[in-house]
Each structure stands twice: as structure tokens, then as C-alpha cells.
Amino acid sequence: MNVQNSALGAPVERKIPNPIDKHVGSRVRMRRMLLKVSQERLGDALGLTFQQIQKYEKGTNRISASRLQQIAKVLDVHVSFFFEGAPSGDMPDGRFSAAASTAYVSDFLTTSEGVQLTKALMRIKSDRVRRRVVELVEAMAEDDDGST
């Protein structure tokens, strides 16, 4: 995307974050929030500023393989965790993969409400009770939007 630079009149290239970079960053954010780790604390553990962590989480700065390995170690997950549900860029004819079509789920899970809901659901020990909670939420969503 070209944008006119008002000072010089020359076009300036603005990079749009790659969907994979955004996905990996959102997974870093989700894991960090689940562990109740601040951006500042994660940055300190990695020798980075919290601003750099913000850029990683938004996908505006790419995370190198070695840095992703460090992040995985600090957040106590396997590196593959950050790629789970990632959009596939290799679909011909503009088709979307199943992962890309459910990207909104990953987006929600990185919000504070998503993290809070997930943590609360994980604290419920009974499979039966968890299923009932999901059924309740689905019924409420149906009533709210009138869908079937």
C-alpha cells in the first residue's frame, strides 16, 4: 500500500502484517495472558522492552526462530503451540482453509474476556458440567441473535 508522505511528497511503503506473523503474535499474547504474565515481565525475561513484545503480539515485527524458541521456553509451551490453527497460505483459487475460516475464535481467545472465560471453564473439573455450560452459552447466543 502506497501512502503519500506529506513532508516530501514521495510515496511511502507501509507494510501490512503477514497473517502468519499476526497469528503467532496472537498466540504469544494468549499464552502470556493465560499465565498472567505482563508484557513487561515477558520482555524482561527475554531482554526486550514491553514495546517490542507489543509489536510481536500485533504481528508488526516478525519473531525470529531463535526468539520464538526463547518465548516458548519462558511461556512453558512447545514452539508448535504458536502455529496451531494458523491460516494456510497455500490454498489455490483464493479458497480458505478451515483454520483461516475460524480465525475469529483465535482472535476472541486473545481478548481479556476470552482468557477469563477459558480459565473459568478450565477450572470446572466435571466434563458433564463443562458440556452443560457450553450448551447454556450456545442457547443464550441463539436467543440473542435469533439464529437456529
N, C-alpha and C positions, 0 to 999 in steps of 0.2 A: 504494500500500500504506500503510495507516494503522498507526502504531505508537504505543503508549501511552507518553507522556512520564512517567516515574516522579516527577519533581520537581513538576510542575504538574497531572498527571492529564489533560492535554489531548492529543488525538491529534496526532501529528507526521507530516507527509508526507515519505516517503523516496522520492527519485527513483530509478527504475531506469534505467540507461544505455540509450539508444537503440541498437538493433543496428547501425545505420549508424555511429554515433559510436564504438562498440566496434570495428567493422571498420576504420575509418580509423585509429584509435589503434593497433590491432594491426599494421597495415601500416607505420605510422611506426616502431614497435618493431622489426619485421622488418628494415626497411631500415637503421635505425640499427645493429642488431646485425651485419648483413652487412658494414657499413663499419667495424665495431669502434669505434664512437663511443659514449662513455659518455653517460648521461643528463645528467650534469653538463656535459660538453663541448658537447652539443647545446643545453642551456639557456643556457650562456654565449654561444654564437653567436647566440642569439635574444633575449638579455637577460632570460631567465627562470630560475627556480630549477629544480633537478632534480626537486623535488616536483611542480612544475607539469607537467613533462614526464611524470612518472609518471601524473598524473591524465589527461593527454591520451591516453597509451597504454592506459590502462584504460577509457577512454570515459566516465569520471565527469565530466570537463569537456569541453565541446564546443570544437572548434578552429574559429575564425572563418576565413572565406575568405582574408583577407589573411594571417593567421598560417600557414595551410596552404601558401600560396604561398611564404612565407619558409622554412618547413620543407622544402618541395620543393627550393628553391634550395640550401639548406645540404646536403641529402642527395643532391643531384645527380640528381633524377628529375623527370618531368613530374607535375603535380598529379593527373592521371588515374590514376597508379600507385596512389594511396591508395584508389581506388574499385574497382579491379579485383577481381572476384569478390565484390562487395558483395551482401548479401541484398536481394532486391527486396520492397518493402513493398506493391506494387500487385497482388498475385495475389488474385483473388476466391476466395471459398468456402474460405478457410484453406489453399489449396494452397501448396506451397513451390516456389520457383524452383530451377533446377539449382544456382545459386550458393549458395543457402541450404543445400541438402542436402549440399554439400561444404565447409561452413564448418569442419568438423573438420580439414581439410587446412590451411587458413589458420592455425588455432589451433596445429597442430603446427609449422608453419614458423616460428612466432614463439618457439618454445622454443629453448633452447641446443642441444639435440640436433638439432632441425630445421635450425637455422642451420649447425651443424657438418656435418651430412650433406649439405646443399645445397652448401656451399662445397667439400667434398671431391669431390662429383660434378662440380661445375663445373670443377675442376682437371684432370679427365680429358679429354684432347684428342680421343680417338677416339670417334666416335659408336657404333661397334660395341662397344667396351669398356663405354661407359656403358649401353647396352642390356643387355649381359650382367650388369652389376652390378644393374640393376633386376630382371632375371629371377631372379637369385640371391636378392635380398631377398624377392621375391614367393614363391619356392619355400620359403624359410625361414619366412615368415609362414604359408604353408599348413601346413607341418609343425607349427608352433607351435600353431595353433588348430584343426587338423583339418578346415578347410574345403577345398572343391574349387575 
